[in-house]
Amino acid sequence: MSYGSKAAERLANKVILITGASAAAGIGAATAREFAEAAHGNIKLILTARRKDKLDALAKELTDKYDNIKVHTVALDVTKLESIGQFVKDLPQEFADIDVLVNNAGLALGRDPIGEILPEDIQGMFQTNVLGLITLTQAVLPIFKAKNSGDIVNLGSIAGRDPYPGGGIYCPTKAAVKSFSHVLRKELINTRIRVLEVDPGNVETEFSITRFKNDVDKAKAVYANTEPLVAEDIAEVIVFGITRKQNTVIAETLIFSTNQASASHLYKGQV
């Protein structure tokens, strides 16, 4: 997306923390690239995920492209709740004054019906999608409150609005993200801290491969005969929201491809 000078001005020198940024074709990495492009490189990015080598590759890509960009990578597993507070405290001084938190790390595991869902899948989804997101938000929020500014972007899903069979755990985790975002926005009403919720629909990333536990054929079947969104489509919406005037909150955004009308209503033909 092409951004005007206002967007670059509003992003200049900001510190952006993005979780789940290791997948090369994922929403987190795409969002990092989109922020860098919108700011013409005049930005500081904190990129986290479990796969540090992937983060370092993305950092090199960005620093090779933009002379003025600063990138700090940290191996962070948001399911390890006890490590999150220390992670924030240990940030180098140059990156410590966070301006934007993008809670992107998310996980879906399986499509098993209720009654047959593996306990470890239940725990993994709630730890990542809900508890990790809440814990990191609580760790960063005091930084925002101290300066009375900051932006929080929570990645929800159509699944949090429109539950579907086979989503017995994933859908409730994303409903929790929606409820948490609403509460947080209301609690911060007397501040200049913004809360943005972005709810993607059908997006083709590594997400489905993880959901189907590395069964690539099953993952590809989800998108067969459709033209799904890609990570860059969601990244553009995130950066658009953050680069609006400070008094403008794009509170909720539901994003579909043209062949989708709900969580379960997809047209699998020629569009």
C-alpha positions as CSV (number, residue, x, y, z in Angstrom):
1,M,0.0,0.0,0.0
2,S,1.2,3.5,-0.7
3,Y,1.1,5.8,2.3
4,G,1.3,9.6,2.4
5,S,3.6,11.8,4.3
6,K,1.1,12.1,7.2
7,A,1.4,8.3,7.9
8,A,5.2,8.5,7.9
9,E,5.1,11.5,10.2
10,R,2.8,9.8,12.6
11,L,5.0,6.7,12.7
12,A,8.4,8.5,12.9
13,N,10.7,7.0,15.5
14,K,7.9,4.9,17.1
15,V,8.7,1.6,18.8
16,I,6.5,-1.2,17.6
17,L,6.3,-4.5,19.3
18,I,4.9,-7.4,17.2
19,T,4.4,-10.9,18.6
20,G,4.3,-14.0,16.4
21,A,6.5,-12.4,13.7
22,S,8.5,-15.4,12.6
23,A,6.5,-17.0,9.8
24,A,7.8,-15.5,6.5
25,A,4.4,-15.4,5.0
26,G,2.5,-14.7,8.2
27,I,0.6,-11.7,9.4
28,G,3.3,-10.7,12.0
29,A,6.1,-10.5,9.4
30,A,3.8,-8.8,6.9
31,T,2.9,-6.2,9.5
32,A,6.6,-5.5,10.3
33,R,7.3,-5.0,6.5
34,E,4.2,-2.7,6.2
35,F,5.2,-0.5,9.2
36,A,8.7,-0.2,7.8
37,E,7.4,0.8,4.4
38,A,4.9,3.3,5.8
39,A,7.5,4.9,7.9
40,H,10.1,4.9,5.2
41,G,12.3,3.0,7.6
42,N,12.2,5.7,10.3
43,I,10.9,3.3,12.9
44,K,12.0,0.8,15.6
45,L,10.6,-2.7,15.6
46,I,10.7,-5.3,18.3
47,L,10.0,-8.7,16.7
48,T,9.2,-11.7,18.9
49,A,8.3,-15.3,18.3
50,R,9.6,-18.7,19.3
51,R,11.8,-19.1,16.2
52,K,14.7,-16.6,16.6
53,D,16.4,-17.7,13.4
54,K,13.3,-16.7,11.4
55,L,13.1,-13.3,13.2
56,D,16.8,-12.6,12.5
57,A,16.2,-13.4,8.8
58,L,13.4,-10.9,8.7
59,A,15.5,-8.3,10.6
60,K,18.2,-8.7,8.0
61,E,15.7,-8.3,5.2
62,L,14.5,-5.0,6.7
63,T,17.9,-3.6,7.7
64,D,19.2,-4.4,4.2
65,K,16.3,-2.4,2.7
66,Y,16.1,0.5,5.0
67,D,19.3,2.3,6.2
68,N,17.6,4.0,9.1
69,I,15.5,1.2,10.6
70,K,16.2,-0.3,14.0
71,V,15.2,-3.9,14.7
72,H,15.4,-5.9,17.9
73,T,14.6,-9.6,17.9
74,V,13.7,-11.7,20.9
75,A,12.8,-15.4,21.2
76,L,9.5,-15.2,23.2
77,D,7.0,-17.9,23.7
78,V,3.8,-16.1,25.0
79,T,2.6,-19.4,26.5
80,K,5.4,-19.1,29.1
81,L,3.5,-16.5,31.0
82,E,6.1,-16.1,33.7
83,S,8.7,-14.9,31.2
84,I,6.6,-12.0,29.7
85,G,7.2,-9.5,32.5
86,Q,10.9,-10.0,32.4
87,F,11.0,-9.8,28.6
88,V,9.5,-6.3,28.8
89,K,11.9,-5.2,31.7
90,D,14.9,-6.5,29.8
91,L,14.3,-4.5,26.6
92,P,17.3,-2.3,25.6
93,Q,16.8,1.3,26.5
94,E,16.4,2.3,22.9
95,F,13.4,0.0,22.5
96,A,11.9,0.2,26.1
97,D,9.5,3.0,25.5
98,I,7.0,1.0,23.4
99,D,4.4,3.0,21.4
100,V,2.5,0.2,19.6
101,L,1.7,-3.3,20.8
102,V,0.5,-5.8,18.1
103,N,-0.8,-8.9,19.8
104,N,-0.5,-11.1,16.7
105,A,0.6,-14.5,18.2
106,G,-2.2,-16.9,17.7
107,L,-2.8,-20.6,17.4
108,A,-5.5,-23.1,16.2
109,L,-5.1,-26.8,16.7
110,G,-7.3,-29.4,15.1
111,R,-11.0,-29.4,14.1
112,D,-12.1,-32.1,16.6
113,P,-15.6,-32.1,17.9
114,I,-16.3,-31.2,21.5
115,G,-15.8,-34.3,23.6
116,E,-12.8,-35.4,21.5
117,I,-10.5,-32.4,21.8
118,L,-7.1,-33.2,23.2
119,P,-6.3,-31.5,26.5
120,E,-3.0,-30.2,25.3
121,D,-4.7,-28.6,22.3
122,I,-7.2,-26.8,24.7
123,Q,-4.3,-25.6,26.9
124,G,-2.2,-24.5,23.9
125,M,-4.9,-22.4,22.3
126,F,-6.0,-20.7,25.6
127,Q,-2.4,-20.1,26.7
128,T,-1.5,-18.5,23.3
129,N,-4.6,-16.7,22.2
130,V,-5.9,-15.5,25.6
131,L,-3.6,-15.8,28.5
132,G,-0.4,-14.8,26.6
133,L,-2.2,-11.8,25.0
134,I,-3.6,-10.6,28.3
135,T,-0.4,-11.0,30.2
136,L,1.7,-9.1,27.6
137,T,-0.9,-6.4,27.4
138,Q,-0.8,-6.0,31.2
139,A,3.0,-5.8,31.1
140,V,3.1,-3.1,28.4
141,L,0.1,-1.0,29.6
142,P,2.0,0.8,32.4
143,I,4.4,2.1,29.8
144,F,1.4,3.6,27.8
145,K,-0.3,5.0,30.9
146,A,2.9,6.7,32.1
147,K,3.0,8.8,28.9
148,N,-0.8,8.8,28.3
149,S,-0.4,7.5,24.8
150,G,0.0,4.2,22.9
151,D,-1.9,1.8,20.6
152,I,-2.9,-1.8,21.3
153,V,-3.8,-4.0,18.3
154,N,-5.5,-7.3,19.1
155,L,-5.7,-9.9,16.4
156,G,-9.1,-11.5,16.7
157,S,-11.0,-13.5,14.1
158,I,-14.3,-14.0,12.5
159,A,-14.4,-17.1,14.7
160,G,-14.9,-14.8,17.7
161,R,-18.0,-13.4,16.2
162,D,-19.4,-16.4,14.3
163,P,-18.6,-19.8,16.0
164,Y,-18.5,-22.9,13.7
165,P,-18.5,-26.7,14.2
166,G,-14.9,-27.8,14.8
167,G,-14.0,-24.6,16.5
168,G,-15.1,-25.5,20.0
169,I,-11.9,-24.1,21.6
170,Y,-10.5,-21.7,18.9
171,C,-13.8,-19.8,18.6
172,P,-14.1,-19.2,22.4
173,T,-10.5,-18.0,22.6
174,K,-11.2,-15.4,19.9
175,A,-14.5,-14.4,21.6
176,A,-12.4,-13.8,24.7
177,V,-10.1,-11.5,22.7
178,K,-13.1,-9.5,21.6
179,S,-14.5,-9.2,25.1
180,F,-11.1,-8.3,26.5
181,S,-10.7,-5.6,23.8
182,H,-14.1,-4.1,24.6
183,V,-13.4,-4.0,28.4
184,L,-9.9,-2.5,27.8
185,R,-11.2,0.2,25.5
186,K,-13.9,1.2,28.0
187,E,-11.4,1.2,30.9
188,L,-9.1,3.5,28.9
189,I,-11.8,5.9,27.8
190,N,-10.2,8.8,29.8
191,T,-6.8,8.3,28.2
192,R,-5.2,8.8,24.8
193,I,-4.5,5.0,24.5
194,R,-6.3,3.4,21.6
195,V,-7.4,-0.3,21.4
196,L,-7.9,-1.7,17.9
197,E,-9.3,-5.1,17.2
198,V,-8.7,-6.7,13.7
199,D,-10.8,-9.7,12.9
200,P,-9.6,-11.6,9.7
201,G,-11.7,-14.1,7.9
202,N,-10.2,-16.6,5.4
203,V,-6.4,-15.8,5.2
204,E,-3.9,-18.2,3.7
205,T,-0.8,-18.4,5.9
206,E,1.1,-21.2,7.8
207,F,-1.8,-20.9,10.3
208,S,-3.8,-23.8,8.7
209,I,-0.7,-26.0,8.4
210,T,-0.2,-25.6,12.2
211,R,-3.9,-26.2,12.8
212,F,-3.8,-29.5,10.8
213,K,-0.5,-30.5,12.5
214,N,1.6,-30.2,9.4
215,D,-0.9,-32.0,7.1
216,V,-0.3,-29.7,4.1
217,D,-3.0,-31.4,2.0
218,K,-5.7,-30.7,4.6
219,A,-4.4,-27.2,5.1
220,K,-4.6,-26.5,1.3
221,A,-8.1,-27.9,1.1
222,V,-9.4,-25.1,3.3
223,Y,-8.6,-22.6,0.5
224,A,-9.3,-24.8,-2.5
225,N,-11.3,-23.1,-5.3
226,T,-11.3,-19.8,-3.4
227,E,-9.2,-16.6,-3.6
228,P,-8.4,-16.1,0.1
229,L,-6.8,-13.1,1.7
230,V,-3.1,-13.1,2.3
231,A,-1.1,-11.7,5.2
232,E,-0.3,-8.4,3.5
233,D,-4.1,-7.7,3.3
234,I,-4.3,-7.8,7.1
235,A,-1.1,-5.9,7.6
236,E,-2.4,-3.0,5.5
237,V,-5.5,-2.8,7.7
238,I,-3.4,-2.8,10.9
239,V,-1.0,-0.1,9.7
240,F,-3.9,2.0,8.3
241,G,-5.6,2.0,11.7
242,I,-2.4,3.0,13.5
243,T,-1.7,5.8,11.1
244,R,-5.0,7.6,11.6
245,K,-5.2,10.8,13.6
246,Q,-4.6,10.2,17.3
247,N,-8.3,11.0,18.1
248,T,-9.5,8.4,15.6
249,V,-10.0,4.8,16.7
250,I,-10.7,2.1,14.1
251,A,-12.1,0.1,17.0
252,E,-13.1,-3.1,15.1
253,T,-12.4,-4.3,11.6
254,L,-13.9,-7.5,10.0
255,I,-12.0,-8.5,6.9
256,F,-13.3,-10.9,4.3
257,S,-12.2,-12.0,0.9
258,T,-14.9,-11.5,-1.8
259,N,-15.9,-15.1,-1.7
260,Q,-16.7,-15.1,2.1
261,A,-19.8,-13.8,3.9
262,S,-19.4,-15.5,7.3
263,A,-17.1,-18.0,9.1
264,S,-18.8,-20.9,7.4
265,H,-20.2,-19.3,4.3
266,L,-17.5,-19.5,1.6
267,Y,-18.2,-19.7,-2.1
268,K,-15.8,-22.3,-3.5
269,G,-16.1,-21.5,-7.2
270,Q,-14.9,-18.9,-9.6
271,V,-15.1,-15.4,-8.2
